[in-house]
Amino acid sequence: MKGRDIPASPARLELENVSASYNGRPALSGVTFQAPHGSQVAIVGPNGAGKSTLFKVLVGLLPLQSGHILIHGQPLGQHKDCVAYVPQREEVDWRFPVTVADVVMMGRYNRQGWFGRPSAADRAAVRRCLEQLAIADLADRSIGELSGGQQQRVFLARALTQEPHILLLDEPFTGVDATTQEATLDLLDALRQQGVTTLVSTHDLSLAARRFEYVLLLNREMVAFGPPAEALSARAIQTAFGGRVLFVDGVAVVDDCCR
């Protein structure tokens, strides 16, 4: 997958001693890890652990207080459209009068400029991504008329039109049907074959263990990072979630109060 102004080196993601605040309160402290090129990483932790803050730092919506972030071995912000971000559904105003096709086209704005007109390549990219997410028949529908699962697919399609090297999904499985969840996981597998690195925040420890190569266990600080068998040890989970996690037959069960 080729983008503009992108070096040929693999899109590994490197964080060193990253700290950030949200609304004036410390949200991340000293986070250090490396996500290999094309890897799938589950970001797991309780509410308030800094998962969304981490994503917003990675797309420049929040400034770093300290630390360094490198993509392709170069500082964050050097690569146009390299990182695509799908926020939580609750952060979006679904009453905004815009069609599905319009939303997906927003992923091409950095190529057009805010006052530019979509090119044939832009329109082709939108069609391709709508078809890839099986929502081409919804192109002319208002975004506010769709189900939660359909809205999630629209925002995934918007992210894909950026042709990103790194894709960030913030709680993509919350409030969606099983079909959409499985379609999203299948999409992540397809993107891995294209060398796209994906970071997905989730509360679902079982899903993180079964479907992801790496797990970052987070609670403002990094508790653990590595393959699921290492990162999701009983001790690490207890450290991250405290008394809000139970172990039933060796399986971690997170209490609903932390969701």
N, C-alpha and C positions, 0 to 999 in steps of 0.2 A: 504494500500500500504506500503510495508516494504522495507527499504533500509538498507545499512550497517552502523553500528555505529550510529544508530539513536535512541534516547531515546523513551520511550513509551508515553511520554507526548505529548499533542496535538501541532501541528506545528503552533502555533500562531506567528505572526510577530510583533515585538515591536520596534519602533524607538523612541529615546529620544534625543531631541536637536541635530539632525543630521545636520552637515554643511559640504560642500564639494566644491571644485573648479574644473573647467574644462578649460584646456589650460591657467591656471594662473588667470582665472577670477572667482569670486564668483558665484556659480551656485545654491547652496542650503544653506539655513540659518535657523537653529533652528527648523527643521521639527520634529514634535512629533505626533505619532498616533499608534494605535494598530489595526491590522487586525485579527479578530478572525479566529480560525481554520476552514478551508473549506469555507471561505467567498470569494465573488467575489467583487473586488474593481476596479472601473474605476478611472484612474488618468487623470485629465482634466486640461488643461491650455494652454495658447498661446505658440507659438514657443519661445524657450529660457527660458521657465518657469522652467526647471530643470527636466522634466519627464525622459528623457534618462539618465541624470546624476544620478538620483535616482536609476534606474535599474542597472547602471554600478557599483554603490557603493554596491548594494545588491549582486552582483556576484563577487566582489573583483577586478574589472577592474579599479576602481578609489579608492584612499584611503580616509578615513574619515579625515576631519580636526578637528572635534570635535563631541562629542555625542557618543551614544551607539546603537547598533543593536543587538537584541536577537531573536533567533529562537529556539523553544523548550525550551525557558528560558536560553539558552546558547549563548555565543558570536558568532557573525558571523565568519564563517570559520571553525567551529568545526564539521560541518556535510558534509561529502563527498557526492556530487551529490544531496544535498537536494534542491537546487535552480536551476531551468533551465531557460534559457534566450533565447528568440527569438528576435533578433535585427530588426531594420527597414531594409527593402529590399535594400534600397539605400546604406547601409553600407557593402553590400556583393559584392565581385568580382565574378559575374556570369560567367566570361570567364574561370574560373579555370576548368581544364579538369578532372572532377570527375563525377561519376554516382550518381543517386538518392540513390541507396542502399549504396554507399560509404558514402554519406553525413549523412544518417540516422545512419549508424554504428558509426559515430563520437560521438554520444551520449553515447556510451558504452566504450569510451577510458579510462575513469578513473577506470573502472573495469578491463580492459585488461592491462593497462600500454602501453606506446607509442610503445613499440617493442613487445608486446604480440600478440598472434593470437586470433581471435574471437573464442569463445567457442560455443557449440551447443545452450546454453542459450542465448548468444548474438545474434546469427542468428535467433533464434525463436522470440526474442524481436523485432528485425528489421522487420520480416515478419508480426508480430502482429500489429505493429504501422503503417506499410504501408497499411495494410488492413483496419485498423481503420480509416485512413484518405482517403480511397478509391483511393489510388495511387499505388497499388501493380503492376499494369500493366506498370508502368513507371520505375520500379526498375533498368533497364539497360540503361535508357536514360541519356544523358548528362544533367546536371542541367541547363546549359545555353540554352538548346533548349526549355525549358518549358515556359508556360505563367506565368504571375505574380501570379495568383491564385494557380497554381500548385506548383510554387516555395515556396509560403507561406505554403502550406500543407506539403511540404518536410521538412521545418525547424520546423514545429510543430511536425512532426513525430520524428525528431531527438531529440527534447526536451523530448518527451514522453518516449523514450528509456532509458532516465536517471532515470525513475521512480521517478520524483521529488515530494516533498511535497509542494513546492511553485513554481508556474509557472509565469514568467514575459513575457508579450507580448508587444512589443513597436510598436505602430501604426499598428496593424495587418490588419486593414480594409482599409488602404490606397492603392489605385491602384489595388484592387481585385474586382472580380465580385460578384454579390449579392449571388450567390450560395455558393461561398467560404466563404463569410461573415456569412451566415446562418449556414453553416457546422461548422465553428469555434465556433459560439455561442452555437450550440448543443453540441459540444465537451466540452466546458466549463461547461455546465450543467451536462454532464456525469461525468466530473472530480470532480465536487462538491459532487456528490454522493459517490465518493471514498475518500472524505476528503481532496482533493487538494485545497490549497488556490491559487487564481489567481489574479494578478494585471495586468490591461490592460490600456495602455495609448491610449487616443483618443481625437480628437477635436469635436466629435459628441456629443453635450450635450443631444440631444433627446435620442440617443442610451444609453448613460450613465444613464439617468433617467428611461428608460424603462426596461433595461435588467440587471442592476447591483444592488447588495444589498447595497453597500456603494460607495460613491464618495469622492475622495481626490481632492479638488480644489487647484491648486498649481500655484504660480507665484514667484519662488525662495523661498518664504516663504509659509507656509501652510495657505491658506485663510480660508478653511473650510474642515471638515471631518465628515461624518455621512451618514445616509440614504439619498437618493436623495432629498426627500422633504425638508430636512433640509439643506443639503450642497449646493444645487442649488437654493438658494433664489436669488431673483433679485439683492439684495444688494451685495451678495457674488460674483455673476457672474460679476457684474459691477466692483467690486474691482479687480478681477482677470484679466479681459479682457480690462478694461478701455473703451475708446471710440470706440473700435472695435467690440462692441456687440450692437445689436438692439433688442428691444422687440416688437414683432408683435402679437397682440391678446394674450399677456401674455406669448408668447413663445420666448425664447432667440434664436437669429440668429447671429452667429459669422461671421463677415466680412471676405471675402476670403484673405485679406491681412495678416491675422494672422496665416494662415495655413502654 
